[in-house]
Amino acid sequence: MSIFLWKEEYSVGHLAIDTQHKRLFQLADELHAAMAAGKGNAALSAILANLVSYTKLHFADEERLMKECNYPEYLHHKKEHDELTAKVVAFQSDLAAKRVAVTVQLMYFLKDWLTHHIGQNDKKIATYLKQMAA
């Protein structure tokens, strides 16, 4: 059973952001499924690379949107993006060097981060955008 199931409660009400969030859940689910199936490091590294690449793309899109609308919490939000990116890139390097393995703990960390970040911070962006449009 997957721990990365998209729920409508995660929706922020912005089509582009929600679409990207759903894709992040799909990629995390692929990583979880590969780990649960006992796939080797090469397969896990390839899936993780896709997840990291897509996460960077998503963060860049979100940050551009925040800048365009002069979002007041932009710097704090970007800092969270930068911190997660640094952690995941470091993990990616450690995985490539066989210093770590993809574990259930990593999966739960990713799920908690995604659900908390989307549920708290990204919803604030969507609320702000709606207020600006009104």
SEVEXTI-900909 format. One line per field, with one value per residue (C-alpha): x, y, z; residue number from 1; residue in three letters. Coordinates in nm, 2 decimals. Layout:
east: [X:...]
north: [Y:...]
up: [Z:...]
nr: [NUM:...]
rest: [ala:...]
***
This chain:
east: [0.00:0.12:0.18:0.18:-0.19:-0.31:-0.61:-0.83:-0.76:-0.41:-0.54:-0.45:-0.70:-0.45:-0.45:-0.08:0.04:-0.21:-0.11:0.26:0.19:0.01:0.31:0.54:0.32:0.33:0.71:0.74:0.51:0.73:1.03:0.83:0.71:1.06:1.20:0.92:0.99:1.36:1.49:1.86:2.05:2.06:1.68:1.63:1.89:1.72:1.38:1.52:1.69:1.35:1.20:1.48:1.46:1.09:1.10:1.35:1.12:0.82:1.00:1.12:0.77:0.63:0.90:0.84:0.47:0.54:0.78:0.53:0.26:0.50:0.41:0.51:0.64:0.85:1.19:1.07:0.90:1.21:1.42:1.21:1.25:1.63:1.66:1.46:1.65:1.99:1.88:1.76:2.06:2.29:2.09:2.12:2.50:2.51:2.30:2.53:2.83:2.65:2.67:2.29:2.00:1.64:1.45:1.10:1.21:1.30:0.96:0.78:1.01:0.91:0.54:0.54:0.73:0.50:0.18:0.29:0.45:0.15:-0.11:0.04:0.27:0.14:-0.22:-0.11:0.02:-0.31:-0.51:-0.29:-0.33:-0.71:-0.71:-0.50:-0.74:-1.05]
north: [0.00:0.34:0.62:0.87:0.89:1.23:1.36:1.65:1.80:1.87:2.09:2.45:2.56:2.67:2.44:2.46:2.42:2.13:1.96:1.98:1.86:1.56:1.48:1.51:1.26:1.02:1.04:0.98:0.69:0.54:0.57:0.41:0.12:0.06:0.05:-0.18:-0.41:-0.43:-0.26:-0.20:0.12:0.20:0.19:0.39:0.65:0.70:0.75:0.98:1.18:1.23:1.33:1.58:1.72:1.77:1.91:2.18:2.26:2.29:2.51:2.74:2.77:2.84:3.09:3.27:3.29:3.43:3.69:3.80:3.86:4.01:3.74:3.88:3.54:3.47:3.46:3.23:3.00:3.00:2.91:2.60:2.50:2.55:2.35:2.06:2.07:2.07:1.77:1.57:1.65:1.55:1.22:1.17:1.20:0.97:0.71:0.73:0.68:0.39:0.56:0.54:0.34:0.44:0.36:0.37:0.66:0.86:0.78:0.91:1.22:1.30:1.24:1.45:1.73:1.72:1.72:1.98:2.21:2.19:2.20:2.49:2.71:2.64:2.70:3.04:3.13:3.02:3.22:3.53:3.49:3.47:3.78:3.97:3.86:3.98]
up: [0.00:-0.09:0.16:-0.12:-0.22:-0.34:-0.14:-0.24:0.10:-0.03:-0.31:-0.29:-0.55:-0.81:-1.11:-1.21:-0.85:-0.78:-1.10:-1.00:-0.64:-0.78:-1.00:-0.69:-0.51:-0.81:-0.83:-0.45:-0.49:-0.76:-0.53:-0.25:-0.47:-0.60:-0.25:-0.13:-0.43:-0.33:-0.65:-0.66:-0.61:-0.98:-1.01:-0.69:-0.79:-1.13:-0.97:-0.70:-0.98:-1.15:-0.82:-0.75:-1.10:-1.09:-0.74:-0.85:-1.15:-0.92:-0.67:-0.95:-1.08:-0.74:-0.66:-0.98:-0.91:-0.56:-0.70:-0.97:-0.71:-0.45:-0.20:0.14:0.28:-0.03:0.15:0.42:0.17:-0.06:0.24:0.31:-0.06:-0.04:0.28:0.14:-0.19:0.00:0.21:-0.08:-0.30:-0.01:0.03:-0.35:-0.33:-0.03:-0.21:-0.52:-0.29:-0.12:0.22:0.27:0.15:0.06:0.38:0.51:0.74:0.42:0.27:0.58:0.59:0.23:0.30:0.61:0.44:0.13:0.33:0.58:0.32:0.09:0.36:0.54:0.32:-0.03:0.07:0.20:-0.15:-0.30:-0.05:-0.12:-0.50:-0.46:-0.24:-0.50:-0.78:-0.59]
nr: [1:2:3:4:5:6:7:8:9:10:11:12:13:14:15:16:17:18:19:20:21:22:23:24:25:26:27:28:29:30:31:32:33:34:35:36:37:38:39:40:41:42:43:44:45:46:47:48:49:50:51:52:53:54:55:56:57:58:59:60:61:62:63:64:65:66:67:68:69:70:71:72:73:74:75:76:77:78:79:80:81:82:83:84:85:86:87:88:89:90:91:92:93:94:95:96:97:98:99:100:101:102:103:104:105:106:107:108:109:110:111:112:113:114:115:116:117:118:119:120:121:122:123:124:125:126:127:128:129:130:131:132:133:134]
rest: [met:ser:ile:phe:leu:trp:lys:glu:glu:tyr:ser:val:gly:his:leu:ala:ile:asp:thr:gln:his:lys:arg:leu:phe:gln:leu:ala:asp:glu:leu:his:ala:ala:met:ala:ala:gly:lys:gly:asn:ala:ala:leu:ser:ala:ile:leu:ala:asn:leu:val:ser:tyr:thr:lys:leu:his:phe:ala:asp:glu:glu:arg:leu:met:lys:glu:cys:asn:tyr:pro:glu:tyr:leu:his:his:lys:lys:glu:his:asp:glu:leu:thr:ala:lys:val:val:ala:phe:gln:ser:asp:leu:ala:ala:lys:arg:val:ala:val:thr:val:gln:leu:met:tyr:phe:leu:lys:asp:trp:leu:thr:his:his:ile:gly:gln:asn:asp:lys:lys:ile:ala:thr:tyr:leu:lys:gln:met:ala:ala]
***
